[in-house]
Amino acid sequence: MKKLFGGICLFFLLAFLIPSAPVNAAEKTIAKGVSIGNIDVSDMTVEQAAATIDDYFSNLHEAEISLIGEEDQKLTITGSELGISWDNRDVVEDAYALGHEGNVIARYKALKDLEVNNYNFDIEYGFDDEAIATVLENCAKNFNRETVNFGLKKGAEGFEITEGQTGYEVDTAASAELIKAYVKDAKVGSGEELALSITANEPLGSREELAKVKDVLGSYTTSYKTSGSSRSTNVQTGCSHINGATVYPGQEFNVLEAITPFTEANGYLKAGSYLNGTVVESFGGGICQVSTTLYNAVLLSELEVTERHNHSMIVNYVAYSADAAIAESGGKNFRFVNNTDAPIYIEGYTTSDKHITFNIYGQETRPAGRAVSYVSKTLEETAPSADQIFTNAGMGLGQVSVQSAHKGVKAQLWKVVTENGAETSREQINSSVYKMEPRKVSVGTSGADGNDMAQLNNAIATGDVGTIKAVAGALKAAKDSESAEGSEAAYQAAQDAINAANAPQEEAEPEE
């Protein structure tokens, strides 16, 4: 009996200490009850198991997936468009190792456990995030819907309320995770559709809110009668882009955003505008009169101004410090917030006699006897310095360009409140500094010879713009003359103009 017990002990000891002998070919298969990604690989070799999983991924690439939007829109793709890959190919080796590695007892235990409980190894999926992003961009083009706020239209008989619309937007980050989970959960090819994550954006406003808009809170008009056709067009275009805007309580209105881009396609032409102390031709020139007129209507409505800039030089259509400049490249904008408890409606229009008006409608809550006005206060004025006269080879002989002088000004704008005619408060609301700029005279020299330049320089030396224009015109006429006699006469006219400018002059009476 003792010998038998000793033999059994020796057997188990040898099992632990002596390495396992090589298994035969029949044993080089994965044990029964083992699966990878819930795909049964029992009795398969490592190579067969890998091929089986490869086939599974091939089917994934070919299978169709239906992506669904909020309003049941459908976009069908294939798995190949997601860049799906198998990222843990060595899992087949792990599957084979179960029941084949370790000592006799470990292998025995593993095989017995498999008879009771099958074992599944996870598949690690890889995805091409850029490919998924492209798919979701296509979904967004088909599934997204713009939010339309409740709005107002003003007609001859008053306001008409326009209906709002809920907007929908594909949540790309959340939808990407849904797609990955759908693939990992082996739903591809099941026929089950995948609803993407969609964000609903509710419209602002309601009929009840908009019904409050009845009263004129502020109105302001400026004239652009002296404007040329291009500038006039820009004023009319900018006004039309703002007209009809509805701004809800707490919402900010961004003028630059409303009126841009300054392009011909958006209705703008080239006209004069300020740039670094000079007047240049640019698309949208004159747009500042639009923002300035609206600024004054906003002030009278007592809305909250969040951004306002004065012009670099003074303008002639409002008082000092009552302007609001716009400069897309210069970072100048005009913005304000509706700080009332009701929506506001902005009405803008131009007239045939070249006036622009903005009316701001809302719900009047200010006392009937209360009135608000704004007063410009000039702190300092600087007269323009001497004319700056210079030659310009980029302009033809005979051309003379004159940019008006601008005096420098420091000013403030004050808000004055009265109740029943009596002043109750006076408050400074802004300050402005306008640059002084001398009159600038540019004299064209392109095509001028040495004699022409001498005549021009003599004319410039007089400092008299009239003389300069007369001489430049005479020289141009001489160049254009076909006869020597005409040429000599023109040159003589130029010399006469210079002599007249240099002759003693009586002092002129000042104009009123």
MARFIKOL-689342 format. One line per 5 residues: number of its first residue (from 1); for each residue x, y, z of C-alpha. Coordinates in steps of 0.05 Angstrom, whole numbers. Layout:
N
NUM> X,Y,Z ~ ...
***
This chain:
512
1> 0,0,0 ~ 57,48,17 ~ 90,32,-49 ~ 26,48,-88 ~ 18,115,-52
6> 91,132,-65 ~ 82,117,-140 ~ 23,164,-145 ~ 62,220,-111 ~ 121,208,-157
11> 74,213,-218 ~ 48,281,-197 ~ 117,306,-179 ~ 143,286,-248 ~ 84,320,-280
16> 104,385,-248 ~ 179,379,-259 ~ 185,347,-327 ~ 167,392,-387 ~ 108,370,-429
21> 125,327,-489 ~ 109,355,-558 ~ 36,346,-579 ~ 18,313,-644 ~ -13,348,-704
26> -84,331,-683 ~ -74,369,-619 ~ -53,435,-653 ~ -123,462,-656 ~ -160,510,-612
31> -198,477,-556 ~ -273,466,-558 ~ -315,522,-528 ~ -268,579,-549 ~ -293,638,-591
36> -264,704,-615 ~ -313,762,-619 ~ -368,711,-608 ~ -345,674,-670 ~ -335,600,-653
41> -264,578,-670 ~ -266,509,-636 ~ -223,456,-668 ~ -191,507,-715 ~ -117,517,-725
46> -89,586,-712 ~ -87,598,-787 ~ -159,576,-797 ~ -183,619,-739 ~ -147,680,-768
51> -177,667,-837 ~ -246,661,-805 ~ -239,729,-771 ~ -212,759,-835 ~ -274,734,-871
56> -317,766,-817 ~ -282,834,-829 ~ -289,826,-905 ~ -364,817,-894 ~ -364,879,-849
61> -333,920,-905 ~ -386,898,-955 ~ -446,903,-909 ~ -493,962,-914 ~ -508,1008,-854
66> -568,1055,-855 ~ -556,1120,-817 ~ -620,1157,-797 ~ -632,1231,-784 ~ -683,1266,-739
71> -736,1269,-793 ~ -724,1197,-816 ~ -676,1218,-871 ~ -632,1159,-890 ~ -561,1153,-915
76> -536,1083,-931 ~ -462,1068,-929 ~ -418,1006,-927 ~ -371,985,-872 ~ -311,999,-918
81> -327,1074,-913 ~ -312,1072,-839 ~ -241,1045,-847 ~ -256,985,-801 ~ -195,942,-784
86> -177,884,-739 ~ -126,910,-689 ~ -109,850,-644 ~ -92,795,-693 ~ -49,760,-641
91> -113,742,-604 ~ -115,676,-644 ~ -51,656,-609 ~ -83,671,-542 ~ -143,629,-562
96> -98,570,-580 ~ -58,577,-515 ~ -120,564,-473 ~ -115,490,-453 ~ -49,481,-490
101> 0,519,-447 ~ 22,510,-375 ~ 33,446,-335 ~ -11,385,-338 ~ -56,407,-282
106> -65,478,-311 ~ -82,450,-380 ~ -128,398,-350 ~ -165,450,-308 ~ -172,498,-368
111> -202,443,-412 ~ -250,421,-357 ~ -273,493,-347 ~ -288,500,-421 ~ -334,440,-417
116> -376,480,-367 ~ -366,552,-390 ~ -345,572,-459 ~ -293,628,-464 ~ -297,687,-512
121> -237,731,-531 ~ -254,803,-551 ~ -238,831,-619 ~ -205,899,-618 ~ -233,942,-674
126> -196,999,-708 ~ -230,1057,-744 ~ -208,1111,-791 ~ -232,1173,-754 ~ -222,1217,-816
131> -265,1170,-857 ~ -320,1171,-804 ~ -316,1247,-803 ~ -326,1248,-878 ~ -387,1203,-872
136> -417,1247,-818 ~ -403,1310,-860 ~ -446,1278,-915 ~ -499,1262,-863 ~ -498,1334,-839
141> -510,1359,-909 ~ -572,1316,-914 ~ -597,1316,-842 ~ -582,1385,-816 ~ -637,1437,-817
146> -629,1511,-804 ~ -662,1541,-744 ~ -710,1597,-763 ~ -730,1643,-707 ~ -800,1671,-702
151> -798,1738,-737 ~ -835,1799,-760 ~ -852,1831,-826 ~ -876,1902,-829 ~ -929,1920,-879
156> -977,1977,-892 ~ -1025,1950,-840 ~ -974,1935,-786 ~ -933,1874,-766 ~ -942,1803,-790
161> -911,1747,-749 ~ -872,1694,-787 ~ -868,1623,-760 ~ -804,1594,-730 ~ -773,1527,-746
166> -735,1479,-702 ~ -665,1466,-728 ~ -628,1400,-728 ~ -554,1388,-726 ~ -515,1323,-728
171> -473,1316,-665 ~ -411,1289,-700 ~ -372,1269,-637 ~ -430,1231,-606 ~ -451,1201,-672
176> -380,1175,-685 ~ -382,1137,-619 ~ -451,1109,-637 ~ -424,1083,-703 ~ -365,1049,-668
181> -410,1017,-616 ~ -457,993,-671 ~ -399,958,-706 ~ -371,929,-641 ~ -439,903,-621
186> -440,862,-686 ~ -502,897,-711 ~ -473,908,-780 ~ -512,866,-830 ~ -569,855,-781
191> -615,903,-818 ~ -621,946,-756 ~ -617,1020,-773 ~ -573,1067,-734 ~ -604,1133,-710
196> -549,1185,-704 ~ -544,1234,-647 ~ -580,1297,-668 ~ -582,1363,-631 ~ -648,1401,-635
201> -642,1477,-634 ~ -708,1509,-617 ~ -725,1576,-650 ~ -724,1640,-611 ~ -789,1676,-597
206> -862,1662,-599 ~ -926,1694,-623 ~ -939,1719,-553 ~ -871,1753,-549 ~ -874,1785,-617
211> -944,1812,-605 ~ -912,1861,-556 ~ -875,1898,-612 ~ -918,1959,-627 ~ -882,2022,-607
216> -827,2065,-638 ~ -771,2067,-586 ~ -723,2109,-627 ~ -717,2139,-697 ~ -662,2176,-733
221> -650,2203,-803 ~ -588,2229,-840 ~ -579,2259,-909 ~ -532,2235,-964 ~ -554,2286,-1016
226> -483,2304,-1034 ~ -463,2232,-1047 ~ -446,2205,-1115 ~ -483,2147,-1146 ~ -435,2093,-1121
231> -435,2118,-1049 ~ -511,2125,-1052 ~ -517,2053,-1076 ~ -474,2030,-1017 ~ -518,2067,-967
236> -580,2037,-997 ~ -549,1966,-999 ~ -525,1969,-927 ~ -592,1994,-903 ~ -629,1938,-938
241> -584,1885,-905 ~ -605,1910,-835 ~ -678,1925,-850 ~ -725,1873,-821 ~ -679,1846,-767
246> -713,1820,-703 ~ -670,1822,-640 ~ -693,1784,-578 ~ -682,1804,-506 ~ -610,1794,-486
251> -589,1782,-559 ~ -532,1822,-590 ~ -538,1852,-659 ~ -473,1854,-698 ~ -475,1906,-754
256> -412,1883,-790 ~ -439,1812,-792 ~ -505,1837,-820 ~ -477,1880,-877 ~ -416,1841,-901
261> -385,1818,-946 ~ -366,1883,-981 ~ -368,1854,-1051 ~ -401,1870,-1116 ~ -441,1806,-1111
266> -470,1831,-1045 ~ -493,1896,-1077 ~ -434,1942,-1062 ~ -394,1988,-1108 ~ -328,2024,-1100
271> -333,2092,-1066 ~ -291,2137,-1021 ~ -275,2114,-951 ~ -224,2134,-897 ~ -160,2094,-891
276> -100,2117,-850 ~ -117,2191,-857 ~ -131,2188,-931 ~ -193,2177,-974 ~ -189,2114,-1017
281> -236,2078,-1063 ~ -262,2013,-1035 ~ -323,1968,-1040 ~ -375,1992,-990 ~ -349,2063,-984
286> -401,2103,-947 ~ -426,2045,-905 ~ -408,2083,-842 ~ -467,2129,-853 ~ -511,2068,-846
291> -480,2046,-780 ~ -480,2118,-755 ~ -554,2129,-770 ~ -570,2064,-735 ~ -525,2083,-676
296> -566,2146,-663 ~ -632,2107,-667 ~ -603,2057,-617 ~ -583,2113,-570 ~ -653,2143,-572
301> -681,2074,-558 ~ -633,2069,-498 ~ -607,2001,-519 ~ -540,1977,-492 ~ -482,1994,-539
306> -427,1941,-532 ~ -379,1967,-587 ~ -373,2034,-622 ~ -315,2070,-654 ~ -309,2141,-681
311> -281,2155,-750 ~ -208,2172,-759 ~ -229,2240,-787 ~ -292,2281,-777 ~ -355,2268,-819
316> -406,2319,-839 ~ -472,2283,-832 ~ -475,2280,-755 ~ -448,2320,-697 ~ -379,2304,-668
321> -379,2239,-627 ~ -447,2218,-654 ~ -416,2174,-708 ~ -403,2098,-709 ~ -349,2076,-758
326> -345,2009,-792 ~ -278,1982,-817 ~ -274,1907,-831 ~ -198,1908,-839 ~ -188,1958,-783
331> -227,1919,-731 ~ -282,1972,-724 ~ -352,1947,-712 ~ -418,1971,-683 ~ -454,1923,-636
336> -511,1931,-587 ~ -554,1888,-542 ~ -630,1888,-535 ~ -633,1903,-460 ~ -709,1908,-459
341> -758,1853,-438 ~ -789,1848,-507 ~ -764,1835,-578 ~ -744,1895,-622 ~ -754,1903,-696
346> -706,1945,-739 ~ -737,1982,-798 ~ -689,2016,-846 ~ -705,2052,-910 ~ -677,2103,-959
351> -716,2156,-999 ~ -711,2183,-1069 ~ -685,2250,-1041 ~ -627,2213,-1009 ~ -645,2206,-936
356> -634,2143,-894 ~ -678,2128,-834 ~ -677,2074,-780 ~ -737,2062,-735 ~ -731,2014,-677
361> -797,1983,-654 ~ -809,1948,-588 ~ -851,1953,-525 ~ -848,2022,-494 ~ -842,2019,-418
366> -811,2088,-405 ~ -855,2140,-372 ~ -896,2184,-419 ~ -865,2249,-394 ~ -793,2224,-401
371> -750,2246,-460 ~ -679,2232,-479 ~ -632,2272,-525 ~ -558,2274,-540 ~ -512,2334,-540
376> -443,2338,-573 ~ -390,2375,-533 ~ -327,2399,-568 ~ -266,2398,-523 ~ -212,2419,-572
381> -203,2437,-645 ~ -138,2438,-686 ~ -137,2476,-752 ~ -108,2440,-812 ~ -34,2452,-825
386> -6,2476,-891 ~ -25,2441,-955 ~ 15,2380,-974 ~ 30,2383,-1049 ~ 68,2328,-1084
391> 79,2299,-1153 ~ 52,2231,-1172 ~ 83,2191,-1229 ~ 23,2145,-1227 ~ -23,2200,-1252
396> -22,2229,-1321 ~ 2,2299,-1338 ~ -56,2347,-1328 ~ -88,2309,-1272 ~ -92,2342,-1203
401> -125,2306,-1145 ~ -145,2345,-1084 ~ -165,2314,-1017 ~ -200,2362,-971 ~ -169,2384,-905
406> -198,2360,-839 ~ -190,2396,-774 ~ -172,2356,-713 ~ -226,2350,-659 ~ -233,2322,-589
411> -306,2314,-569 ~ -355,2279,-523 ~ -427,2258,-530 ~ -473,2270,-470 ~ -541,2238,-456
416> -592,2287,-428 ~ -656,2260,-395 ~ -716,2305,-380 ~ -781,2290,-346 ~ -840,2335,-361
421> -791,2385,-392 ~ -743,2388,-332 ~ -673,2360,-338 ~ -662,2302,-289 ~ -594,2275,-311
426> -535,2289,-357 ~ -486,2233,-370 ~ -425,2226,-416 ~ -432,2164,-459 ~ -371,2167,-504
431> -310,2208,-525 ~ -277,2215,-593 ~ -212,2239,-622 ~ -210,2257,-696 ~ -143,2267,-731
436> -124,2333,-764 ~ -106,2323,-837 ~ -80,2379,-883 ~ -106,2387,-953 ~ -68,2339,-998
441> -55,2357,-1071 ~ -29,2303,-1118 ~ -2,2328,-1185 ~ 5,2279,-1243 ~ 72,2276,-1279
446> 66,2215,-1324 ~ 85,2236,-1394 ~ 118,2301,-1373 ~ 185,2321,-1402 ~ 239,2365,-1370
451> 206,2430,-1392 ~ 138,2406,-1365 ~ 169,2387,-1298 ~ 201,2456,-1292 ~ 134,2489,-1304
456> 98,2443,-1256 ~ 150,2454,-1201 ~ 144,2529,-1210 ~ 69,2523,-1203 ~ 75,2479,-1141
461> 122,2530,-1111 ~ 66,2581,-1111 ~ 26,2537,-1063 ~ -37,2557,-1100 ~ -82,2499,-1121
466> -117,2541,-1174 ~ -50,2558,-1206 ~ -28,2486,-1204 ~ -91,2463,-1238 ~ -86,2517,-1291
471> -13,2501,-1307 ~ -25,2426,-1308 ~ -84,2436,-1355 ~ -44,2481,-1401 ~ 14,2432,-1405
476> -34,2376,-1421 ~ -65,2418,-1475 ~ 4,2432,-1503 ~ 19,2358,-1506 ~ -46,2345,-1541
481> -36,2401,-1591 ~ -18,2379,-1661 ~ 14,2446,-1682 ~ 76,2479,-1655 ~ 39,2545,-1653
486> -15,2514,-1608 ~ 39,2483,-1564 ~ 75,2549,-1554 ~ 9,2583,-1537 ~ -7,2531,-1485
491> 62,2538,-1453 ~ 54,2613,-1451 ~ -14,2604,-1417 ~ 20,2562,-1364 ~ 73,2616,-1352
496> 20,2669,-1348 ~ -17,2629,-1294 ~ 47,2625,-1254 ~ 62,2699,-1261 ~ -9,2717,-1240
501> -2,2673,-1178 ~ 63,2708,-1158 ~ 36,2779,-1168 ~ 15,2818,-1106 ~ -57,2802,-1086
506> -108,2843,-1048 ~ -132,2809,-985 ~ -201,2777,-996 ~ -259,2789,-949 ~ -273,2729,-905
511> -335,2687,-923 ~ -391,2676,-873
***
